[in-house]
Structure formats: C-alpha cells, structure tokens
Amino acid sequence: MTLAGTDRARLPWWVVAALVGFWGAAVRLLGPQWNLYVQYNYGWAVPFLCGALLWRRWGDRPAPTAPRPGRAWAVAVTCALLLLPTRALVEANPIWRAASWAMTLELVGLTLAVIYLLGGGAWLRHFWFPIAFFLVAVPWPSQWEGVVVQALTRLNTAAVVETLTVLGIPATQAGNVIEVSNGKVGIDEACSGIRSLQATLMIAVFFGEWYRLTVRRRIGVVLGGVALAMICNMIRTFILVRVCAVGGSAALERWHDPTGVGILLVCFTAIWLIAERLGNGGLRAPASETTAHPPHALPRWVAPALWGWLVLVEGGTAAWFGHAEAAVANASRWSVRWPTGKPDLREVGISPRARAELKFDEGRSMGWREPDGSVWQAFYFRWGPARSLADRVRVQCARTHRPDICLPAAGRTLRRNLGVKDFAVANQTMPFRVYEFEERGRPLFVYWAATEDGTRGWLSNLRENTASRIGAALAGSRCVSQRVLQIAVWGYAGEAEAEAAVQRWLAEAVTLE
C-alpha cells in the first residue's frame, strides 16, 4: 500500500496527530482499569488492533465523496466541547465507568466527524468500524456486568455439580461454591466465564472485521465465541474441582492460572480458524484507483484548533485539580494511638486476600476487652498520598469495602443503618457512619469513618451516585489520600450505651497531626 504524492500532500497529518493525542490521553486514563480488572487486561492490545484494522482499511479505501459539512461540524464541535467536562469527571472518578464510556463515545464522534469531512459518506462507511472497535476495551457498566457475572456463575456451578454427580464424584453446591471431599472451590467471576467471555468477544469482533465477513457471519462468529467460552470455562471448572478432590487446595492453586491461560489460547485459536475459513483466507483485492483520489482539504485552522483544545483540556484539568488541592493542603490529618493495658489486647491478623483487595499503604487491626466486659476490634487503614493515576484508582477502589457491603457477606445481618453521627475529637467533630448488625443473636455496633486528607470536611465523598461524582469534580477532589477507621463493639445492649463508650475511646485514641 502506497500513497501518491498528491495524497500525501493533502492528508492533514497535523490533524491526525492531534486526534492521536486525544486517543493517547484516553488510553492513559483507561489503562489503570485494564490493570485493575483482570477481565479487561486485553485492553492494552486494543489500540494496536484498531491501528491494524485502520491500516488494512486504508489499502482499499474508496474515492472520497462530497460531505455535507453542516452536521459534521456540529458533531465535531459538540464532541470536542463535551470532552472538557467529561475529562474533569474522569479525573475525579477514574473508575466511574459511565464517565469512561462518555469520554470514549465523544472521541469516537469527533474522529468520525473528521473522517466524514475528509471523505464524505464513502469514507465514513468504510472507516467507522476500526474506530468504534475501541469500545470493546471500555469496561462494561457495572449493572450489566453484574447481571452477566451472576448468570454465568450460576450456570457454570450448576452444570459442573451435575457433571460431577453423574461421574460419581460427591459434590455439593452452596451458592457459588462447590464443596468436595478435600476442600471447597469458589466459582468467582474469573472462573465463571466472564473473563474469557469478554476477551473472546473482542477476538471474535476483531477477526470478523479482519476477514471482512458479512454481518450474518460476524454474528455467527460472535455467538460461536460465546458458546466456546462457556464450554471451555465449564471444562476448566471441572478440572479445578477434580484436582481439588484429588490433591487438595495446594494442587488447586497450582492449576488455577495455567488452566485460565489455556482456555484463552483455545478460544483465540478456534475463533481465528473459524473466521479464516468463513473469510476464505484473506482480504478483497484493493482497488487500483484509490491512491488517485486524495481526501478533501480541511480549513487550515482545524489542526491548531485541535491541538489548542487538547492542551486546554489536559492542562486545564490538571490546573483545576492542582489549585483545589493546594488550597486545602494544610487541612487537619489524624491517626490512631492504640490502647495499652487493656485486657486481652492483641493484634488481629489481616488476611492476605483482604490485603490484596484493599491495597492499603498502612494498615493495622487490634482487638481487646474493656473492663465492663465488652469486646472491641478496630481497623485503621491509610492509602496514599497517591503519586500517579494508578495510585488514585487504588485509593478509590478501597471505598467499595464498607461495613454494609462486607459484613453481610461474612454472615452478619444488617439490622439498621443509623446514619451519620458526630463524635468529639480534639475540639473538632469527626463523623462516623453507624450500623447495627446481629451476630449469633447479639447486637454488633459498627462505626466507620473514611476521610480524605486535604478535604474541607472530615467525611469523604464516597462517590456513590452521579450527584456525588459530579460534586467531586466541581470541588477539584481526586482523593489522593484517604484514611479509614472502623470500630466494632460487642456486649452493649443499646445504641446509646455503645455510642458513649465509643466517644470515650475516640477521645483517647484519635490524635490530630
């Protein structure tokens, strides 16, 4: 594939470079999510695959047709303007998937509008798919993903238990856990099909475009990939359960990752072969006259306008958050002074799994008994200060671990959410979210406080809904550092009695820095 001299001269390389700059910023913002969520690790390959599809499409591009510039300019300007507020939302909420989708769709719209202005409807129809293909790398909305995860997990678990029973291997199902004689195998989302399903969908969509399959054949490849992913994952789960039944948990750990890599390789190879066969092995011959038709010229101001807007979006976002954080950099911080001389004072170990999920920089858990017979346990965690986008993603992920989410999963029953209550600490008020649980028929009161270092108030914005996430962007809060204190107390019959005891302990234990 070559470019004629006139084509090379007319192609707006500075415009293309500016668009690549916008897309590079998007890759940087999505990258930490690709690292964090194992089912999206393939995202790092998608930009290169988009480039390969564009390169291949360029070889047989049609002659440009006359565009109708009015609507195209409207789309381009609208998408470009929306990038500024969306960029601020992503900066404040780097794991908010709705903001990630909005940013990517705006970039897709801007890029396709420029393509339409260069080559009209013919180029838009020819090049839209390689641009839109990038969307497969954006994490699915959590609600959709949750539905798929739960459905696949139930299907996978039930099918494997039935298969084991038919083969005479004693196995019972408890939720998403399969119990055999030598241990239990938890069928989490990584083992239930979601990880290989999403990667398989990406592979199927890519090869459908690479071999220029018809719409019907592309749908067939995608559906075949879904079925293949499910079958392979059921086989994998069966192997893991069988290994656990024979060799115990240690053997299960050894086989867990190799079997996961194996099913991905099987899916990749099978889909490649199917698509290659359906596409008859190659591409349609490129038209010989394509290099004689250069794209339409764009106004000279387009390139500097795009570059200027890129600088303004990225630089303006950095300046806004930097200014907001500098304004509150000297706000009060706090730490915990652990009690001494308490009966049964001991350090409570934090499990390796909890450490891996929370990813805190500093953490400690202590348990003790008060003279009145009450039993206490307190956790103190600190994250940050974050020095990179990946660190900020880690800090914000920690907010998904709250008592009302984690303790019910551990067998406690949430009786009441008592709301936010203020406690006096060093002549200031420190708000806690208070919960009442039931454990073995006894009341358990839990007090949970999460604060951002450098915020104007004690309580963190947990970014639980759209309004709070927008509020974080308007306040210039990126949550670069966070501290959490959780106190659990047993032995008090009523809320008021437990609250008074916690107030006394906080007055002694929490110190301002």
C-alpha positions as CSV (number, residue, x, y, z in Angstrom):
1,M,0.0,0.0,0.0
2,T,1.5,3.3,-1.1
3,L,0.4,6.9,-1.1
4,A,0.6,9.1,-4.2
5,G,2.4,12.4,-3.9
6,T,-0.8,14.4,-4.1
7,D,-2.5,12.2,-1.5
8,R,0.5,12.6,0.9
9,A,0.4,16.3,0.4
10,R,-3.3,16.6,1.1
11,L,-3.6,14.3,4.1
12,P,-3.8,16.5,7.2
13,W,-1.1,14.9,9.2
14,W,-1.3,17.5,12.0
15,V,-5.0,16.9,12.4
16,V,-4.4,13.1,12.6
17,A,-1.6,13.7,15.1
18,A,-4.0,15.8,17.3
19,L,-6.6,13.1,17.2
20,V,-3.9,10.5,18.2
21,G,-3.1,12.8,21.1
22,F,-6.7,12.7,22.3
23,W,-6.8,9.0,22.0
24,G,-3.5,8.6,23.8
25,A,-4.9,10.5,26.8
26,A,-7.9,8.2,26.8
27,V,-5.6,5.1,26.8
28,R,-3.7,6.6,29.8
29,L,-7.0,7.1,31.7
30,L,-8.3,3.6,30.9
31,G,-5.0,1.8,31.5
32,P,-5.3,1.6,35.3
33,Q,-8.8,-0.1,34.9
34,W,-7.3,-2.5,32.4
35,N,-4.7,-3.4,35.1
36,L,-7.1,-3.5,37.9
37,Y,-9.8,-5.7,36.4
38,V,-8.3,-8.9,35.2
39,Q,-11.2,-9.5,32.7
40,Y,-10.1,-6.3,30.9
41,N,-6.3,-7.0,30.7
42,Y,-6.7,-7.4,27.0
43,G,-7.5,-3.7,26.7
44,W,-3.8,-2.9,26.2
45,A,-3.9,-4.7,22.9
46,V,-7.0,-3.0,21.6
47,P,-5.3,0.3,20.5
48,F,-2.8,-1.6,18.4
49,L,-5.6,-3.8,16.9
50,C,-7.5,-0.6,16.0
51,G,-4.4,0.6,14.2
52,A,-4.1,-2.6,12.3
53,L,-7.7,-2.5,11.2
54,L,-7.3,1.1,10.0
55,W,-4.1,0.3,8.1
56,R,-5.9,-2.6,6.4
57,R,-8.9,-0.5,5.6
58,W,-6.7,2.3,4.1
59,G,-5.4,-0.1,1.5
60,D,-8.8,-0.4,-0.3
61,R,-10.4,2.9,0.7
62,P,-13.0,4.2,-1.8
63,A,-12.8,7.5,-3.5
64,P,-14.0,10.4,-1.3
65,T,-17.5,11.7,-1.8
66,A,-18.7,15.2,-1.2
67,P,-19.6,15.7,2.5
68,R,-22.4,17.8,3.9
69,P,-20.3,19.8,6.3
70,G,-23.0,21.4,8.5
71,R,-23.9,18.5,10.6
72,A,-20.4,17.1,10.6
73,W,-19.0,20.4,12.1
74,A,-21.8,20.4,14.6
75,V,-21.0,16.9,15.8
76,A,-17.2,17.6,15.8
77,V,-17.6,20.8,17.9
78,T,-20.1,19.3,20.3
79,C,-18.0,16.2,21.0
80,A,-14.9,18.4,21.4
81,L,-16.6,20.8,23.8
82,L,-18.0,17.9,25.9
83,L,-14.6,16.4,26.3
84,L,-13.7,19.2,28.8
85,P,-16.3,18.5,31.5
86,T,-16.1,14.7,30.8
87,R,-12.3,14.9,31.3
88,A,-12.8,16.5,34.7
89,L,-15.3,13.8,35.7
90,V,-12.9,11.1,34.8
91,E,-10.1,12.8,36.7
92,A,-12.2,12.9,39.8
93,N,-13.7,9.5,39.3
94,P,-11.2,7.3,37.4
95,I,-13.2,4.1,38.0
96,W,-16.6,5.5,37.1
97,R,-17.5,3.5,34.0
98,A,-20.2,5.9,32.8
99,A,-17.7,8.7,32.6
100,S,-15.2,6.4,30.7
101,W,-18.0,5.5,28.2
102,A,-18.9,9.1,27.7
103,M,-15.3,10.1,27.1
104,T,-14.8,7.3,24.6
105,L,-18.0,7.9,22.7
106,E,-17.1,11.6,22.4
107,L,-13.7,10.7,20.9
108,V,-15.4,8.3,18.5
109,G,-17.8,11.0,17.4
110,L,-15.1,13.6,17.0
111,T,-12.9,11.2,15.0
112,L,-15.7,10.0,12.7
113,A,-16.8,13.6,12.1
114,V,-13.3,14.4,10.9
115,I,-13.3,11.3,8.7
116,Y,-16.6,12.4,7.2
117,L,-15.2,15.8,6.4
118,L,-12.2,14.3,4.7
119,G,-14.0,11.7,2.6
120,G,-17.8,12.1,2.9
121,G,-20.2,9.2,3.4
122,A,-18.0,6.8,1.5
123,W,-15.1,7.2,4.0
124,L,-17.5,7.2,7.0
125,R,-19.0,3.9,6.0
126,H,-15.5,2.4,5.2
127,F,-13.6,3.5,8.3
128,W,-16.2,3.7,11.1
129,F,-15.7,0.1,12.3
130,P,-12.0,0.3,13.2
131,I,-12.7,3.5,15.2
132,A,-15.7,2.1,17.0
133,F,-13.8,-1.1,17.7
134,F,-12.0,0.7,20.6
135,L,-15.3,0.5,22.5
136,V,-14.6,-3.2,23.3
137,A,-11.9,-2.1,25.6
138,V,-14.1,0.1,27.8
139,P,-15.3,-1.7,30.9
140,W,-19.0,-2.6,30.8
141,P,-21.4,-0.7,33.1
142,S,-21.3,-2.4,36.4
143,Q,-25.0,-3.2,36.4
144,W,-24.8,-5.0,33.1
145,E,-21.6,-6.8,34.1
146,G,-23.1,-7.9,37.4
147,V,-26.1,-9.5,35.7
148,V,-23.9,-11.4,33.3
149,V,-21.5,-12.5,36.1
150,Q,-24.2,-13.8,38.3
151,A,-26.0,-15.6,35.4
152,L,-22.8,-17.3,34.2
153,T,-21.7,-18.2,37.7
154,R,-24.9,-19.9,38.5
155,L,-24.9,-21.8,35.2
156,N,-21.3,-22.8,35.5
157,T,-21.6,-24.0,39.1
158,A,-24.8,-26.0,38.5
159,A,-23.5,-27.6,35.3
160,V,-20.3,-28.7,37.0
161,V,-22.0,-30.1,40.1
162,E,-24.4,-32.1,37.9
163,T,-21.5,-33.5,35.8
164,L,-19.5,-34.5,38.9
165,T,-22.6,-36.2,40.4
166,V,-23.1,-38.2,37.1
167,L,-19.4,-39.3,37.3
168,G,-19.8,-40.5,40.8
169,I,-17.8,-37.7,42.5
170,P,-19.5,-36.4,45.6
171,A,-20.0,-32.7,45.3
172,T,-22.5,-30.2,46.8
173,Q,-23.3,-26.7,45.8
174,A,-23.5,-23.8,48.3
175,G,-24.2,-20.6,46.4
176,N,-21.2,-20.2,44.1
177,V,-19.0,-22.7,46.0
178,I,-18.6,-26.3,45.1
179,E,-17.6,-28.5,48.0
180,V,-15.8,-31.8,47.5
181,S,-14.1,-34.2,49.9
182,N,-10.8,-32.3,50.1
183,G,-12.0,-28.7,50.1
184,K,-14.1,-26.0,48.5
185,V,-13.8,-24.3,45.1
186,G,-15.2,-20.9,44.9
187,I,-16.5,-20.1,41.4
188,D,-15.9,-16.4,41.3
189,E,-16.2,-14.2,38.2
190,A,-12.7,-15.1,37.0
191,C,-13.7,-18.8,36.8
192,S,-17.3,-18.4,35.7
193,G,-16.8,-17.3,32.2
194,I,-16.8,-13.5,32.3
195,R,-13.0,-13.1,32.0
196,S,-12.7,-15.3,28.9
197,L,-16.1,-14.2,27.6
198,Q,-15.1,-10.6,27.2
199,A,-11.7,-11.4,25.7
200,T,-13.4,-13.9,23.4
201,L,-16.0,-11.3,22.3
202,M,-13.1,-8.9,21.5
203,I,-11.3,-11.6,19.5
204,A,-14.5,-12.6,17.6
205,V,-15.3,-9.0,16.6
206,F,-11.7,-8.3,15.5
207,F,-11.4,-11.3,13.3
208,G,-14.9,-10.6,11.8
209,E,-13.6,-7.3,10.7
210,W,-10.1,-8.5,9.7
211,Y,-11.6,-11.0,7.3
212,R,-14.4,-8.7,6.2
213,L,-17.1,-11.2,7.0
214,T,-20.7,-10.5,6.2
215,V,-22.9,-9.3,9.0
216,R,-24.6,-12.7,9.3
217,R,-21.2,-14.4,9.5
218,R,-19.9,-11.9,12.1
219,I,-22.9,-12.6,14.3
220,G,-22.2,-16.3,13.9
221,V,-18.6,-15.9,14.9
222,V,-19.6,-13.9,18.0
223,L,-22.2,-16.4,19.1
224,G,-19.8,-19.2,18.5
225,G,-17.2,-17.5,20.6
226,V,-19.7,-17.0,23.5
227,A,-20.6,-20.7,23.4
228,L,-17.0,-21.7,23.1
229,A,-16.0,-19.5,26.1
230,M,-18.8,-21.1,28.2
231,I,-17.9,-24.7,27.3
232,C,-14.2,-24.1,28.0
233,N,-14.9,-22.5,31.3
234,M,-17.1,-25.4,32.4
235,I,-14.3,-27.7,31.4
236,R,-11.8,-25.6,33.4
237,T,-14.0,-25.5,36.5
238,F,-14.5,-29.3,36.3
239,I,-10.7,-29.8,36.1
240,L,-10.1,-27.5,39.1
241,V,-12.8,-29.2,41.2
242,R,-11.4,-32.6,40.2
243,V,-7.9,-31.5,41.1
244,C,-9.1,-30.2,44.4
245,A,-10.9,-33.5,45.1
246,V,-7.7,-35.5,44.4
247,G,-4.9,-33.2,45.6
248,G,-6.5,-30.7,47.9
249,S,-6.2,-26.9,47.9
250,A,-2.5,-26.8,47.2
251,A,-3.0,-28.6,43.9
252,L,-5.9,-26.3,43.1
253,E,-3.6,-23.2,43.4
254,R,-1.0,-24.7,41.0
255,W,-3.6,-25.4,38.3
256,H,-5.7,-22.3,38.6
257,D,-3.7,-19.9,36.4
258,P,-2.4,-22.4,33.8
259,T,-6.0,-23.6,33.0
260,G,-7.1,-19.9,32.7
261,V,-4.4,-19.2,30.1
262,G,-5.1,-22.4,28.4
263,I,-8.8,-21.7,27.7
264,L,-7.9,-18.2,26.3
265,L,-5.5,-19.8,23.9
266,V,-8.0,-22.4,22.8
267,C,-10.7,-19.7,22.3
268,F,-8.3,-17.5,20.3
269,T,-7.1,-20.3,18.0
270,A,-10.6,-21.7,17.4
271,I,-12.1,-18.3,16.5
272,W,-9.2,-17.4,14.3
273,L,-9.6,-20.7,12.3
274,I,-13.3,-20.3,12.0
275,A,-13.1,-16.7,10.8
276,E,-10.3,-17.5,8.4
277,R,-12.4,-20.3,6.9
278,L,-15.5,-18.2,6.6
279,G,-13.5,-15.3,5.1
280,N,-11.8,-17.6,2.6
281,G,-8.4,-16.7,4.0
282,G,-8.0,-13.1,3.0
283,L,-9.0,-9.6,2.0
284,R,-10.7,-8.4,-1.1
285,A,-8.2,-7.0,-3.6
286,P,-7.6,-3.3,-3.1
287,A,-9.0,-1.0,-5.8
288,S,-6.2,0.2,-8.1
289,E,-7.6,3.7,-8.3
290,T,-7.7,4.5,-4.6
291,T,-4.4,6.4,-4.5
292,A,-5.5,8.7,-7.2
293,H,-8.2,10.3,-5.0
294,P,-6.8,12.3,-2.1
295,P,-9.1,13.4,0.8
296,H,-10.9,16.7,0.8
297,A,-9.0,19.6,2.3
298,L,-9.8,20.9,5.7
299,P,-9.5,24.5,6.7
300,R,-6.1,25.4,7.9
301,W,-7.3,26.4,11.4
302,V,-8.5,22.9,12.2
303,A,-5.1,21.5,13.2
304,P,-4.1,24.3,15.5
305,A,-7.6,24.4,17.0
306,L,-7.5,20.7,17.8
307,W,-4.0,21.0,19.3
308,G,-5.0,24.0,21.3
309,W,-8.1,22.3,22.6
310,L,-6.1,19.2,23.6
311,V,-3.7,21.4,25.6
312,L,-6.6,23.2,27.2
313,V,-8.5,20.1,28.1
314,E,-5.5,18.3,29.7
315,G,-3.7,21.4,31.1
316,G,-6.9,23.0,32.3
317,T,-8.0,19.8,34.1
318,A,-4.6,19.5,35.8
319,A,-4.6,23.2,36.8
320,W,-8.1,23.0,38.3
321,F,-7.4,20.0,40.4
322,G,-4.0,21.1,41.4
323,H,-5.4,24.5,42.5
324,A,-8.2,22.9,44.5
325,E,-5.8,20.5,46.3
326,A,-3.3,23.2,47.1
327,A,-6.0,25.3,48.7
328,V,-6.7,22.6,51.3
329,A,-3.2,21.1,51.6
330,N,-2.8,22.1,55.2
331,A,-6.1,20.7,56.5
332,S,-6.0,18.6,59.6
333,R,-5.0,14.9,59.4
334,W,-5.4,12.3,62.1
335,S,-4.0,9.0,63.2
336,V,-4.8,6.3,65.9
337,R,-2.9,5.7,69.1
338,W,-3.6,2.2,70.0
339,P,-4.7,1.4,73.6
340,T,-2.3,-0.2,76.2
341,G,-3.1,-2.1,79.3
342,K,-6.4,-3.4,78.0
343,P,-7.4,-7.0,78.9
344,D,-6.7,-9.5,76.1
345,L,-5.1,-6.8,73.9
346,R,-3.9,-8.5,70.8
347,E,-3.1,-7.7,67.2
348,V,-5.6,-9.2,64.8
349,G,-4.1,-10.5,61.6
350,I,-5.3,-9.2,58.2
351,S,-5.7,-12.0,55.7
352,P,-3.6,-12.0,52.5
353,R,-6.8,-11.8,50.5
354,A,-8.0,-8.7,52.4
355,R,-4.6,-7.1,51.9
356,A,-4.7,-7.9,48.2
357,E,-8.2,-6.4,47.8
358,L,-7.7,-3.3,50.0
359,K,-4.2,-2.5,48.7
360,F,-3.6,-0.1,51.6
361,D,-0.2,1.6,52.3
362,E,-0.6,1.3,56.1
363,G,-2.9,-0.9,58.0
364,R,-3.4,-2.4,61.4
365,S,-6.1,-4.2,63.3
366,M,-6.3,-4.6,67.1
367,G,-8.7,-6.4,69.4
368,W,-9.2,-6.2,73.2
369,R,-11.7,-6.4,76.0
370,E,-12.9,-3.5,78.1
371,P,-13.2,-3.8,81.9
372,D,-17.0,-3.7,81.5
373,G,-16.8,-7.0,79.6
374,S,-17.4,-5.6,76.1
375,V,-15.3,-6.9,73.2
376,W,-13.8,-4.4,70.7
377,Q,-12.0,-4.6,67.4
378,A,-10.7,-1.7,65.5
379,F,-9.2,-1.3,62.0
380,Y,-7.1,1.6,60.8
381,F,-6.0,1.9,57.2
382,R,-4.3,4.6,55.2
383,W,-3.9,5.0,51.4
384,G,-1.7,7.5,49.7
385,P,-0.6,10.0,49.1
386,A,-1.2,8.9,45.5
387,R,1.5,10.0,43.1
388,S,0.0,8.5,40.0
389,L,-3.3,7.8,38.3
390,A,-2.9,4.1,39.2
391,D,-2.5,5.0,42.9
392,R,-5.6,7.1,42.8
393,V,-7.6,4.2,41.3
394,R,-6.3,2.1,44.1
395,V,-7.5,4.6,46.7
396,Q,-11.0,4.9,45.2
397,C,-11.4,1.1,44.9
398,A,-10.9,0.9,48.7
399,R,-14.2,2.8,49.1
400,T,-16.1,-0.2,47.8
401,H,-15.2,-2.1,51.1
402,R,-17.7,-0.8,53.6
403,P,-19.4,-2.5,56.6
404,D,-22.8,-2.5,54.9
405,I,-21.3,-4.4,52.0
406,C,-18.6,-6.6,53.5
407,L,-20.1,-7.7,56.8
408,P,-23.3,-9.2,55.4
409,A,-21.1,-11.2,53.1
410,A,-19.3,-12.5,56.2
411,G,-22.5,-13.8,57.8
412,R,-23.6,-10.8,59.9
413,T,-27.2,-9.5,59.4
414,L,-27.6,-5.7,59.0
415,R,-30.4,-4.6,61.2
416,R,-30.3,-0.8,61.0
417,N,-28.3,1.9,59.2
418,L,-28.2,4.5,61.9
419,G,-26.9,7.2,59.6
420,V,-24.0,9.6,60.3
421,K,-23.2,10.7,63.9
422,D,-20.6,13.2,65.1
423,F,-18.1,12.5,67.7
424,A,-15.9,15.0,69.5
425,V,-12.2,14.6,68.8
426,A,-9.6,17.2,69.9
427,N,-12.1,20.1,69.9
428,Q,-13.4,19.0,66.5
429,T,-16.2,16.8,65.3
430,M,-15.4,13.5,63.5
431,P,-18.4,12.0,61.7
432,F,-18.9,8.2,61.6
433,R,-21.4,6.1,59.6
434,V,-23.1,3.9,62.2
435,Y,-24.6,0.4,61.7
436,E,-26.2,-2.1,63.9
437,F,-25.7,-5.8,62.9
438,E,-26.8,-9.0,64.5
439,E,-24.3,-11.8,65.1
440,R,-25.4,-15.0,66.7
441,G,-28.4,-13.3,68.3
442,R,-26.2,-10.5,69.8
443,P,-26.1,-6.8,68.7
444,L,-23.0,-5.7,67.0
445,F,-22.4,-1.9,66.6
446,V,-20.0,-0.8,63.9
447,Y,-18.7,2.8,63.4
448,W,-17.0,3.6,60.1
449,A,-15.2,6.8,59.1
450,A,-13.5,7.4,55.8
451,T,-11.8,10.8,55.3
452,E,-9.8,12.3,52.6
453,D,-6.6,14.1,53.5
454,G,-6.8,17.7,52.4
455,T,-10.6,18.0,52.2
456,R,-12.5,20.8,53.8
457,G,-14.6,18.4,55.9
458,W,-13.9,15.2,57.7
459,L,-16.2,12.9,55.8
460,S,-15.2,11.5,52.5
461,N,-17.3,11.8,49.3
462,L,-17.8,8.1,48.7
463,R,-18.9,8.8,45.1
464,E,-21.9,6.6,45.5
465,N,-24.1,8.3,42.9
466,T,-24.0,10.6,39.9
467,A,-24.5,13.8,42.0
468,S,-21.7,13.0,44.4
469,R,-19.3,12.2,41.5
470,I,-20.1,15.4,39.8
471,G,-19.7,17.2,43.1
472,A,-16.2,15.7,43.4
473,A,-15.2,17.1,40.0
474,L,-16.6,20.6,40.8
475,A,-14.7,20.6,44.1
476,G,-11.5,19.5,42.5
477,S,-11.3,16.4,44.6
478,R,-9.2,13.5,43.3
479,C,-8.9,11.7,46.6
480,V,-5.2,11.4,46.6
481,S,-5.0,10.2,50.2
482,Q,-7.6,8.5,52.4
483,R,-7.8,7.2,56.0
484,V,-10.4,4.7,57.3
485,L,-11.2,3.9,60.9
486,Q,-13.7,1.1,61.7
487,I,-14.7,0.2,65.2
488,A,-16.8,-2.9,66.1
489,V,-18.1,-3.4,69.6
490,W,-20.0,-6.3,71.2
491,G,-21.6,-6.5,74.6
492,Y,-23.7,-3.4,74.6
493,A,-27.5,-3.9,74.7
494,G,-28.4,-0.5,73.3
495,E,-27.2,2.2,70.8
496,A,-26.8,4.9,73.4
497,E,-24.6,2.8,75.7
498,A,-22.3,1.8,72.8
499,E,-22.1,5.3,71.5
500,A,-21.0,6.7,74.8
501,A,-18.3,4.0,75.1
502,V,-17.0,4.8,71.6
503,Q,-16.9,8.5,72.4
504,R,-14.7,7.8,75.4
505,W,-12.3,5.6,73.4
506,L,-12.1,8.1,70.5
507,A,-11.1,10.9,72.9
508,E,-8.1,8.9,74.0
509,A,-7.2,7.1,70.7
510,V,-7.5,9.6,67.8
511,T,-4.9,12.4,67.6
512,L,-4.6,15.2,65.1
513,E,-1.4,15.6,63.2
